[in-house]
Amino acid sequence: MKALSIQRCLLYVSVFLYVLAANADTHNLTFNLSDFHIEQNDSVVSITPVKPGYSFGLDTSKPALPLYTQRITIDGRSQKGTFTYEVNSKELIASNVYVSPNEECFAINMSVPMAPTVKTPQYRQQVYPERTADFTYGATMRDGKEVSFVTVSPFEYDAANGDLYFISSISLSYEKELNMRSLQSRAMTNNEVVKYLIITSEALVDAFKPLRDWKTQKGVKAEIISTESIFARYPGATKPEQIKRCLYDYFENHSLDWVLLGGDESVVPVRTCCIFPAVNGISVNTIVASDAYYANFEGAFDWDADGDTIYGEIEDSANLYPQIKVSRLPFSRSSQIDAYTQKLVNYEKALNAGTWMNKMLLSGARLDTTSTSIPSDAHIYTENFYDRYIRPKYANLEKSYFYDTGNSFGYIGNDSILNADNLIAAINRLEPHYMHMVTHGSSHSWLLDNGFFFSSDVFSLSNNNKPMIVTTEACNSSDFVGHITPGMCESFLMKANGGALAFWGSTYSGFLNKSQAFCGEFWKNLNNQHYRFADAVIAAKGGHLPLSISYNAYRALILSMNAMGDPELTVYTHETSHPNEHFEIKFYPDSVFAEGMRTDSITTTSLGDNGETFYKDAFCYAGGSTTAPVLVCVKREGYYILTVESGHNYLENGNNTLYLQGQTFSGGNISYTSDAIIVGNDVDSTQTQGNVVVKQGTLTFDSSMKTVVQNGFKCEKGARLIIK
């Protein structure tokens, strides 16, 4: 034991060493004028980006010049104060013009009209912006690489002379030091690695075990830790701080990537953060529930640098960029967890894959409730949202819409009224994979053209085995704190078989245009075969991080938009199916051999103890001696997850006999080898009773003595059965 302790101590020392050798990184960014719509009325000019990735400032005393934010990954650490830039190409595109100012940012609530007030301030500076480019530090990740951001304005406005310039090329440079900190250097075994951690109460641990087992089986090594255990083992002035110190331990010592907060605030405490301070003592601080607190360990650890127990203030030195991916399931009952886990596993296994995966529903009702325009502002606003963020990224998407002033279903008369009954009917008819809602809202309702869609209405949906990914700009839709009855996000997630698998909205207010930018960047980044649900959330927030250094809408949304659902959820961004070729799995009495294409990840785990006695995860290949039964999981990024069980082998009279039941084969070339093979619905009391069905691919039985196929076997059209 003493030698082991010394070894680990030396290892930890080596991990934190870094080489003080500085060198420069250079990035070149180019911009096209065609990526912007420039409108001029008399001498007033407004600039609108037609592509995602751009934001605007919130200072209404400054001109509205688009800001482009680029994420950069640095192999090392950037050196503070070394960022420089050089404009390579700048041209004059307009003279004697006035660039319209930044629009006032409105909260999407029912008391404030959405029509902005037109202002024409006298600009104080001669040239805007003050700097063409800026660098914003993000965070250092576990592998030693730094994620940071550069923000560039492709336009320059000489307010004194009325000249507008376009910058088509700029060079960015910064010094960096090589960082040798890397978890890959740690000699961790499979048992030490924990990629996915579920935090819940002791009372709900058993309910989360099937989810833990599934994540491990698919190659994401998972564990559960109870809040009671955390509070007994980890220090901290508050329970959220104790939980965060537990996460930091797993981040530093066990390769932690994914965290599921398994319960509402009564089960897993939430950190409340200040997004707007009291003004001159007249009002009170605006406080929101923010799970972002748990995702970063840099800066002030407890987000209370000034010690006033008001967390997340500007002066608290909170780092808002996540180092781990955190989401929440706001449940409090085992039955809710069971229902969610079942629909999650069915979805990730693509058991009901089909064309519904290519369908999206857009919906909304007017935001300015005093307006009578047709189409409504929500109608126009959401269609522009689709054109800008979604259509360029989803080539095969089937878009449908149901607004207060128009629909794509052909509904007329009373059927065309956007009310709860008609919206439910539209969702049930379409069975969309994706949904985006733009309207006024509360924790329990969405305002429609006629009445409300309440959280209780979710349970009238019949999108069975076709759960949605839902985003919304409506206020308070993700508020999960202090409810007697399930709120909107909770209802969508806990709806058995259907509803939603992931829900993203705000626990506070939505903000006109700004919430759209967050949701738009989410959908854009979700269509990345390497991204999971929480990855897309992080990417959407990260692009706005440089604009969140003051109390404003960007900071409020970063803190209030909590991810709800499984953080590691593999979202199918197009119709998928299981393959019939490309890989082969062979089961023998004492071993398993699997081979696939280079893009495949193959995980083999013992079924009885969920990988404790046998666990291997690798690309292309997994195999070796093992004790049956095992489960083999084949993953191809963004396309499918396929699982196959080995069955049970018994040594009977000196011969190995394989019993196979309760299996569905959805693709690949799967073979079983044994002295005798018995197949059917109920041939082995130690396995779950069920039919053996070959839906796709080829199933081969290779026995030296006999193969017996009993009742409960089916080989569907297009699939193949081979008996040797």
N, C-alpha and C positions, 0 to 999 in steps of 0.2 A: 504493500500500500504506500509506503514512504517513497519508493522509487517511482511509482506512478505519479505521485503528487509532484515530484521534482520535474519529471518529464513534461507534465502539463504546464508547469510554471515556465519552463524554458520556451515551450511552444508559444505561450501567450506573449512572451517578450518579443519573439521573432515576428509575430503577427503585426505588431504596432510600429515596427521599424520602417522608416522610409528614407529614401536617398535624396539628399539635398542637392540634386542636380537639376538646375533650371533649364528649360528650353521653351521655345515658342510654338504655339499652335496658331494657324491662320485659317480663316474661313472666308470664302467669297460668296456673297449673296447677289443675285440678279433679280430684277423686277421688270415686268412688262406693263406698259401703259394700258394695254387692252384688258388687263385684269381689274380695271376700275371704270366705273361709270361716272363721268364728270358732267354735271349739269350746270348751265349758266343762265340765270334770269337777270337781264340787264347786266349789272356788274357783279352780282352775287354768285359765287361758285360754291357748289357742294360736291363732295367726293364720296362715292359709295363703292366699296370693294365688291366684286362679283364672285370672289372665291373666299373660302374660309381661311382662318389663321390670322385675321385682322381684328383689332379692337380700337376703341376710341377712348380718349381721356374723359374725365368727368368734370373738369374745370370749365364752366360755361363762360369764363372770361378769356378763353383761349380758342384759336381756330381749330375746327374739327379736321385734323390730319390723321389718316389711318396709321396705326402702329402694327407692325408685323413682329411676332414673337417666334423665335426659332429655338427649339430645345437642342442643347449640345451635350454630348457625353464626352467627358475628359478622362483620358487614361492617366489619372494622377490627381493632383490638386492644383487648382488655379491659384496664382499668387495675387493677393489683394493689391489693388492699385496699379496693375500692369496692363489693364485693358485699353487698347487704342483702336482707332478706326481711320480709314482713309476713303473718301469719296472718289471713285474712279471715273464716274460718268454722271454729269448733271446738265439738264437742258431746260431752258425757259419755255414754258408751255402756255402761259397767259400773262398779260400785263394789264395794269389798271383795274384789278379785280379785288373784291372783298370776299375772303373765304369765310363761310358761315361758321358760327361758333359751335362748340360741343353742345349737344342737346342736354337739357335737364333730365336727370335720371329719375323716373317715376317708379314707385313701388306699385305692383299690380294688386291693388286693393279696391274695394267697392266705393270708397269715399273720394278718390282722387280721379278726375277726368284724365284720360290718356292723351288728349290733344295737347301737344307741347306749345308753350308760349314762345313766339318768335322774338328773339333778342338780337340786337346788333351792337354789341359793346365796342368801345374804342380800345383796340389792343394796345397795351402798354409797351411791349417789347418791339424792337425793330424787326427781329427775325425769329421765326418759330420753326421747329422746336429749338430749345436752347442747345440740345445735343441731338445729333442725327441718330446716334446709336448708344445704347447702354447695356451694361452687363449686370445680371442678377444671379447671385449664388442660390442654388437649390439645396442640395444635400449630398453628402458623401455616402455612397451605397456600400453594402457589406463587402463587395468584391474590390473595394478600393477606388472605384471609378466615381467621378463626380458628375452629377446631373445639374446643369445650370442653364441659363437662358440669356439670349441676346435679343434686344428689342430695337427695331430699326423703323424709322419713318422714311418711306420712299418719297415723301414730298417735303419741300421747304418753302415757307411763305415769308417773303419780305413785306411785312405789314406796312412799313414806312413808305414804300414805293409801289405797293400793290402788285408785286411780281410773284408768280407761282412757278416753282421749279419741280421737275421730276428727276429723281435719282434712280438710275437704272442699274448701277453697279456700285458695290461698296465692299471693301476688304476689312475684316475684323481680326484682331490679333490680341493675344494675352500670353503671359509667361506662366509656366506650370512647373511643378516639381513632381518627380516620379514617386508614386506611392506604392510601396510593396505590401500594403495591408491586403490580405486576401484569404478568404475562408478556404480556398482551394488548397492552401498550404497546411491546413489543419488535418491531422490524421483522424478524421471522424469515420466511424463505422456507420453502417446503415441504421443501427439502433440509436445512435446519437443524433442523427439527422431528423429534424422535425420541420417539414416544409409548411404544414398547415396545422394551426392550433385553434381548437374550439374552447372558448371560455364560457362556462355556464354554471348554474347552481348544482349542488350535489343532487337535488331532487330531479334534475333533468338530464343527468349524465347518461343514464341508460337510454333515454330517448334519442340522444345524439350518436350513440354507438353505430347504428347502421350508416350514418353519414360519414363518420370517421373511417369505417371499414371500406366504404366505397372509394373515398379519396385515396386511401392507401393502395387499394387494389388497382386503381388506374395510374399509380406511380407517383402520387403526391403523398408522401409519408405524413400521416396525421396522428394527432393526439388530442385528448380531452383533459382539461384541468379545471377543477371546480373553483369557484370564487372562495369557498370556505378554505380550501387548501392554499390559495394565493394569500388570503388575509392572515393565515397562520405562518407563512414562510417568508414573505417579502415585507421589507420596511416601507414606511411612507406615512405622511401626515394625514392623508385622506385615502379612502378606498380606491378612487380612480388612480391616484399615484401608485398605490400598491400593484394594481393591475398593470400599469405602464412599466413598472420595474420588472415584473414577471416577463412582459413582452420583450424588454430590453435583454434580459437574460437569454431568452430563446433566440433572439436576433443575433446576439454576439456568439453564442455557444452552440447553437443547433441549426443554423442555416434557415431560420424562419423567414418565409415569404408572405404567407396568407394567414389572416386572422378572422375568425368568425366570432362575433360577440353574440352568444347564443341566448338571447332573451331580451325583453324590454328593460326599461330602467329599473324595475323592481327586481330583476334577476341579475343583470350586469349594470352596475352604476354608470352613469353618463357624466362627462365633464361639461358643465355649462360655461360658456365663454361670452365675453363682451364683444359685440360687434359695433355698437354705437354708444359712446359715453354720454352721461348726463351733460346738458348744455347749461352752463352758468348756474348749476344747481336747481334749475327750474324743473327739469324732468328727471327721470331715473335712467340708469343704465339699461340698454337693450341687451338682454341675455338670451342665448340660444343653446340648445343641446348640440354638441359637436363631438362626433367620434374622431374627427381629425386629430384631436389631442393625442390619441393612442398611437399614431402612425409615424412620429418623428421623435428622435432621441437627442438631437442637437439643440443648440441654443439653451435657453432656460428649461431644464428638464420638466418642471411642473408648471410651466407657463405662468409663473407668478413671480417674476424677478423683483418687483417692487414690494412684495410681501403683504399686499392689501387684501388677499383672498378673492380678488376679482380677476378671473383668469382670461388670458388671451388678449389683453390690452396691447396697444402698440408698444408701450414702455416695458412690457413683460418679456421681450426678446424671444417670442415664440417662432419657431421655424415651421412654416406651414406646408413645406413640401414633404410628401410621405416617403419614408424609407421602407415601409412594409405596407401591404395592401389589406385594409381593414373594411369590413362591412358588418351589418347587423341583421339578425332575424328577430324582430321585435315581438316575440312570442312569450307566453308564460305557461303553456300547457303542453303535455307530451303528445296529445292527439294532433295538435297543430304542427309539431315538429315531424311527426310520422307522415302526415299528409304531404308536407313540403318535400321531405326526403324522397318519398316515392315518386313524385312527379319530376324531381330533379334527376334522379337516376334514370328514369325512363327516357327523359329528354336527352341526357348526355350519351346514353346508349343508342340514341336515334331509333328507338323502337317504333316511333310513329312518324318517321321522316316522310316528307312529301312536299307538294307545291305550296302548302300553307306557309312554309318557311320563307317564301318570297313575297309575302303580303304585309302591307303596312296600312294602318288607319290613322289619318289626321283628323282631328276634331277641335272645335272651339266655338266660343260665343263672344260677342262683342265685348271689348274691354272698356271703351268709353260708353258707359250705359246711357249717356245723354244723346248719343249719336243715333241717327236713323238711316245712315248711309247703307247702300246696297251695291256691291257686297260689303259686309261688315269689316271693320278694321282687323278683327281676328282672322277672318277669311283671307284677306290680302296678306296679312302678316305671316300666317302659317304657310301659305303657298310660296311666298318668297323664301321662307326658311327651308322648305323642301328643295327648291331650285338651287339654293346656294350651298347647302351642306350635304344633302342626302342623294339627290339624283346623280351627281357626278361620281359617287362612290359605289352605288348599288345598281349595276347594269341591268339585272334581271328582276328588279323590284316591281311588284304590282301595287301601285298606289291607289288607295281609295280615300274618300273624304266625306265627312258629314259635319258641315258648319251650320250655324244659324241662318245663313243666307245662301245655301246651296249644298248639294250632295251629288255623289257619283253613282248612287244606287238606282236612280230613276224614280225616287220617292217623290210624290206630289201630294197636295192636300194636307190632311192631318198627318199622314205618314212622314211628311217632310219637316215637320216641326221638331226641332232638336230638344226633346224631352227625355226623361229617363227611360221610358218604355221603348221609344224608338231607337235610342242609342244602344240599349241592350239587344234589341232585335238586329241592328246593324252589325254589332260585334259577333253575335251568334251566327248570323248569316255568312259573314266574311271569314271568320276565324283567323284574324290576323296574327302574325308572329310579332309584329312591332306596333306600338301605339304611342302617339304624342298628343297631349291635350293642352290647349291654350285657352284659359278662361280665368275668372276669379275663383277663389277657392278658400277652403278652411280645412282643418284637420279631418273633417268628416264629410265634406261635400265639394262638388264642382257646380258652379252656376251655369245653367243652360239657358237656351232661349225661352223656355217655359219651365219654370221650376228648377229643381236641383237633381243632380245625380249623387245620391248618398252612398256612403261606404257600405251600407247594408245591401244596396243594389248589386254590388259585386257578386253576391252569392246567387243571383239570378242568371249569371252567365253560364253558358253551356259549352264553352270552348274546351271540351274534355280532351285530355292528352295533347293539347295544343296551347301550352302556356305562353304568355306574352312577355316581352321586354317593354316596360312602360316608362316613359319620361313625361314630365309635366312642368310647365312654367307657373302653374297656379300656386297661390300662396298656401303655405302650411300643409301641403299635401303629404309630406313625409314626417309630420309631427307625430311622435310616438309616445310622448311623455304625459303621464297623468290622465290617460283616458279610461273611462269606465267601460266603454264599448270599443270595439276595434275601429281605428281610424282608417283613412283611405289606403295608405301604404300597407298597413297590416292586413286589411281585408283582401287586397289583391294577392298578397303572398300566401295567406293561409287558406285561400279557396282550394279545396281538394280537386285534384286532377287538372284543373284549369286555372283561371285567374292569371297570375303572373309569376315568373321565376325571379325577376329582378325589377326593382322600382327605384327611380331616381327623381327626386324633387327636393324641395326645400322644407326644412322645419320652421322656417320663418317666412318672409315675403319673397315673391318673385319680383323681378325688376325688368321693366320694359327694355327690350333689345339685349340687355345684359344676360338675362336668363336664357334667351334664345341662343346667344353665343356659346354659353356653357353646354346646353343641350345639343346644339349643332356640332360642336367639337367632339362631344361624346359619340354621336352617331358616326361621324367621320372616322374616328379612331377605333370604333368597335369593329369596323371592317378591316381588321388586321389579323391575319391568321395566328399571330403569336400573342395576341392580346386576349385577356379574359375580361369579365365584366368590370372588376375593380381597376384593371389596367386602363380601360377606356375612361373611367371616372377620373383617375389620376392625370391622364393626358389632357382631359378637358379642363381640369383645374390648373394644371401646370402652366398652360399657355397664358393664363391671366395672373400668374403669381407676381410678375414685375409691376403690375398695376394695383397691387393690394397692400402697398406699404403705408397707406393712410386709411382712416375710417371711411369706407365707401362701399358701393354695391359689390364690387369685385371681392373685397375681403369678406363681406357678409355672406356671399354665395359660397366662397371657398369653405367657410366655417359651417354653414348651415345645410349644405347639400350633402347629406350622408348617404352612402351606398347602402341599399336595403336588398338583401338576398345573399346568395353564395358568392363570395369574392372571386373564387376560382372558376366560376361558371364558364364553360366553353359555349359561346353563343354561335349558333350556326347562322352565318350571314348570307346563306343561300341554300337552296334545296340540296340535301345530301343523301347519300345512299351508301350501304356497305359494299365493299369491293368483292368481286368474285375471284380475283387473281392477286398476284404480287406478293403474297406471303403464304407461308405454310406452317402449321403447327402440328407436331407429332407427339403423341402421348404414349409412353411406355410404362410398365408397371412401377419402375423406380426412378424415372427421369422424364423430363420434358425438353423438347427442342423446338425453338421458334426462330424463324428467319423472315425478314421483311425487307422492304425497300429502305433506302438511306433516310427517307423522311419519316420512317416509322419509329415510334417508341414502344417498346415491348416490356411489360411488367409481369412478373410471375410471383404469386404469393400463395402461401399455404392457406387453405380455406378455414380449417378448424380453429386456428389462432390468429387469423388475419395477418400473416406475414411474420409472426414471431420466430417460427422455426425455419421458414424459407422466404426470402424476399430478394428479388433481383430486378433492377430497373436499368435499362440500357437502350441505346439506339441500335436498331438493326438486329440485335441478337440477344436472346436470354435463354439460359438453359442450364443443365447440370442435374446432378443427383438430387432427388427430392422425395419426400414422403407424401404419397397421395392422401387426400385429394388436393389439387391446386387449382387456381384460377389464373388464366392468362388474359391480359388486357392489351389490345393493340390500339394505339392512337396514331392518327395522322392529323396534324395541326389543321384545324378549321374544317375538317371533313367528317370524321366519324370516330366513334369509340366502339370497339367490338370486344366482347368478353366471351371466353370459352372455358368451361370447367372440364377437369380431367375425368370425373366420375370416381367410383370407389373400386379399388382392387383388393381382393382377398386371396390369400393362399389357402387353397382347398385341395386336400389329397395330393399335395406336392405340385399343384398347378395353379397359376395365377388366373383368377376369374375377374373380369371387369363388369361392373354393373353400371348402366347408364340410364338415367331418367330425368325428367323435368328440365330439358335443355332445348333451346332454340338456336339454330345455327344460321347466322345472317350473312355469311360470306367467307371467302378464303378457302384454302385447301386444308381440311382438318382430318387427321387420321388417328386411329386408336389401334394399338398393338397389344395383344395379350394371348394367353393360351386359349381362353374361352371368353366370349363377349355376349352379355345378356342385355337386351335393350327393350324398354317398354315403359308404360305409365306407372307401374308399381311393381318393380322387381327388387327393390332394396329398401328396407325399413329405415336405414340410416340417412336417406336422402329425401328431399322434399318431393312428394308425389306430383307427377305431371307428365305430359306428353313429350316425346322427342320429335322435334319438327325441323326439317331442313328447308329453309326459306330461300336461301341463295348459296352459291358456291358448291363445293364438293365435299362429301363426308365419306371416309373410307374406313372399313372395318377389316383388320388384318389379324386373323386368328389361326393358330396352328392346330386347334382341335375342332372348335365349333363356334358359330355365330347364331344366336337365337334372337329373332325379332318378334316380340309379343304385342299385345294390344297397346295402342297409344303411340304408334309411330307413323309419321307422315313425311313424305318427300314431295314438296310442292313443285309445280310446273317451272321448268328452267333450272332447277337444282339437280344435283346428281348424287346417287348413292352407289358406292362400289364395295362389294364384299369379296375379299380374297380368300 
